[in-house]
Amino acid sequence: MEKFSSFAQTSRGANHIKKDIVCQDASMAINNDDFIFAAVADGHGSPHYLRTERGSRFAVECAFDCVSEFMESIRDAEEVLDDPKQRDAILDQLWRSIVSRWHNRTEADYEQEPFTPEELDKIPDNLAFYRENYMNGEYISAYGTTLAFIAATDDFAFCGQIGDGKCVTVDCSGIASDPVPDDPRCFDNITTSLCQDDAVLSARFVYFPKDFIPPAIFVGTDGVQNSYWAIEQLHGFYRGLALTFAENGIIEGSRQLAEFLPEMTRKGSGDDVSVAGVIDLERLKASVDALKNAVSYIETETPIEPVDGPPIEEIEKDITEE
């Protein structure tokens, strides 16, 4: 598929490196002939989420598999997406497939490799409730993670999200927007999660018909968002990233992003950071002057620069309590 390209980059959090904690984020970018896919997932940081790094990896993989099946199922019948009611029903079913597939993956992983005493010993006494649940075979919370993804064809695109993080689009004028509705159950260090029984109810979508697909669609984990004091600064980062791709292309732009993310987490959130996206490079290249003007007019600092202040201690993430 020549119109769009995807990229994905993940960097282990500065605080995770200091504390010798594995990277709990995952990201994926796939460029198929029929559609383009990009995704990020953020495993929960509290110590009782014993296998959250597996959960985040399973999330992006399951999302890709289910989107692939979805695209095949509507081949030559894309007109069903033109009707809002049919579209909502179809996309809701896609989310149900993703959640179900993820639960099956975690179940298979647990059955193949039950929790070891060493893993269970990592759970602090004040969270002993989880240890008891895990010992009784109630394993699912150990894999808890968020998920955000993008899928695009020449004729339509959509983004889906469960949990925190942010989807940001940048148009040809350099205007940045947050098209995916916020989840009121995500606040402070609380997030919704794929591991919840009602995960499907927390799913959000945004759909773009052919003539309204932005030239740059990004998804990022909350480690990115929390590296900036305000949404305007976060938009500045993504606006600058769109300009970086426009001026340097996908490969070089992705390389520069990979070099920058460790600096972002060091100066910013301290958390793992992941950014993925779908880019219409030709439209961005044609908009370089407008992007430059937007960056220079709106931003007072280098748009790709995170907060540079006192070190920020990473807050352990937890899921919404039922």
Secondary structure as UniProt FT lines:
FT   STRAND          5..11
FT   HELIX           14..19
FT   STRAND          25..31
FT   STRAND          36..43
FT   TURN            47..48
FT   TURN            50..51
FT   HELIX           52..73
FT   TURN            74..76
FT   HELIX           78..82
FT   HELIX           84..112
FT   HELIX           117..120
FT   TURN            121..122
FT   HELIX           125..127
FT   HELIX           128..135
FT   TURN            136..137
FT   HELIX           140..143
FT   STRAND          147..152
FT   STRAND          156..162
FT   STRAND          166..170
FT   TURN            172..173
FT   STRAND          176..177
FT   TURN            184..185
FT   TURN            188..189
FT   STRAND          190..191
FT   TURN            194..195
FT   TURN            197..198
FT   HELIX           199..202
FT   STRAND          204..209
FT   HELIX           210..212
FT   STRAND          216..220
FT   HELIX           222..225
FT   TURN            226..227
FT   HELIX           231..267
FT   TURN            268..269
FT   STRAND          273..279
FT   HELIX           281..285
FT   TURN            286..287
FT   HELIX           288..298
FT   TURN            303..304
FT   STRAND          318..319
//
